[in-house]
């Protein structure tokens, strides 16, 4: 009896050992493995190199669960996939990292209604024709026709792999806009509201040195037409400004998910020479934008931002002043317009997931392509504090000049496309406001 029992144990152990060497073992939870190979599945158009270039690891490197999650978000950040799953597993004693993706729809002839400068009273409408990733190299070709408030027409082309071997990219843009004057100083001088016509073109050559660092050199031409000549409203001695510009920028970016980061650092700085002395136009603009993202505890995340815009020169036209109340806003003073030569802004925000990432598939809807019916959905609760001010040249700056607002809200993510924010804010005078916004706060 004992003999048969020993034989049975031996056979059971042999079967178990044999099955472990043949079966696939999936790594779940916390793990650390050395990667023997990387496989990609699900791509139909995209060049695999587009994905591989975003990874912080390669075959032969050691990764853990934290690194894998970080890289999953980096792939999402490309904005061309509706679903991304990274599955590390062991097969025949080899550790394989499988990256499964679903490509998003790449042709978007989308009618739109949007709110200029995040203002729901400034309604524009039109058509946005966008072709993304159409040759599999994450290129973007876009044409926008916008009517209503500040009508504009834009043609934009971005090629991330212009010279692939040197990691050089190219961006081209041509734009026309008939825009309402933003400067209250110019409005008072002119005696009322007026429109300005802007026509611009730019060429940007950039080099990506590695995953996180890139440098851009850009050239441009701006045509600004005013209804009549007034010094300051125009930068030249004519009602029409024709200005050439040249500039450079540096970007350091380690964020995991660009649309809604959890961890990482973002630094952007640029310097532009405008006019170059032609037609007596000669001034400079410099920008600095620093952002930090990190986890505090168990899903609770903190992000912080500091930004400034500085203008220098003999005569900076009012249309190129630094403004709050347009692209940059202080929650609590969301509709308050402020201007000056220089701008300073800081923001703190904490958020916590109420509904963690959920993949939504509406594939039961007929006719519409599946790639337009897949989304990554999440809901976050947030609290925030914003503070900022503007300053004219020669004017001192102090804490007393700061405008501050505080509040809380909900953020609804629908990636890779957009996000919706509903926020309640109160400023340092006790005035309250409700904010409904699209896109990330930062």
Order of alpha helices (4+ residues) and beta strands (2+ residues): alpha-beta-beta-beta-alpha-beta-alpha-beta-beta-beta-beta-beta-beta-beta-alpha-beta-beta-beta-beta-beta-beta-beta-beta-beta-beta-beta-beta-beta
